[in-house]
Amino acid sequence: MRMLAKEPGRENIEAVSADLVAMPVATQTADVLWLHLFYHDLHTALIQARGATAARFNQAVYERLKPGGFYVIVNHAAAVGAGTSDAQSVARRS
């Protein structure tokens, strides 16, 4: 993403990679905040133990969106009705 953001004509794009808990202080106001395949991590015990929750993260995102901005979430799909119960099983393993 950083390489794409540096291509000619994309001077107004900044790719930010930050710790989920630090995200509120790592980003400026934006027209688009795009999350790719990690939103489910906000529902895992590991991330929640570090102080992040989906509600707090979402609030931080909305505080950083410019009026009319877009919050885009691309994530894994679980079975209909699973709620957050599959968050750990779709998380990447190290």
N, C-alpha and C positions, 0 to 999 in steps of 0.2 A: 504494500500500500504506500509506503514511503517513496518508493521508486516511481510509482504512478503519479503521486502528488508532485514530484519534481519535473515531470514532463512539461514541455513548452505549452503555454496556454492554461496551465493549472496553478498559476502563482497564488491564487486565492484559496488553495486547498492546503490544509495542514493535517497530516496523519499523526495522530497522537496515540501512543501506546503507554498506558499507565496502569498501575495497580488499581483494582476495583475500588479499594477503600480510598486511595489517593485521588481518584478521578476528579472529585469536586475542585481540587486546587490545581490540577494539571491542565485544565482546559479553559479556553476563553469562550465568549459567547459565539454561537455558531448558527448557520442556516440549517445544517443537517448534522445530526449525531447518529452514526451508523455502528451498530454492534453486530459482529459476525461470529456466530457459533460459540458464544460464551454466556448468554443471558441465563441459561439454566444453572450456571455455577452459583448464581446469587441464592439459589435454593439448596445449596449443599452445606453440611455442617462445617466443613473446613472454612469456607468463605464467611459464613455467618459468625464463626468463632473469632474472625479477624475484625468484626464490626460492620460488615456490609450486609444489607438486606435489600431485597428488591424494592421495597417501598422507599427506603432512603436513597438508593441509587436512582430510581425513577425521579424522585424529587430533585436531586442534583442535576439530572439531565434537563428537566423542564426549566430549572432556574437558569441554565446556560443556553437554552434555545432562544434565538431571536424571535420576535413576533412573526407568526406564520411559518416558523421553522418545522422541520420534519424529524421525527424520532423513528429510525428504521431498525427493526430487530430481525435478523436472520438467525434462526436457531433450529435445533433438532426437533423432530416431531415425536410425540408419545401417543399412545393409544387415546382415543377420545374418552374423556372423563378421568384420565389418570391424575390430573392436577399436577402437583409438584412431586408426586411419589416416584417418578422416574428420573428426577434430576440427577441423582447420583449415578444411575446406570448409563446415562448418555454422556457423562463427563469423561473427558480424556483421561487416560491412565498414564502415569509416568513409569 
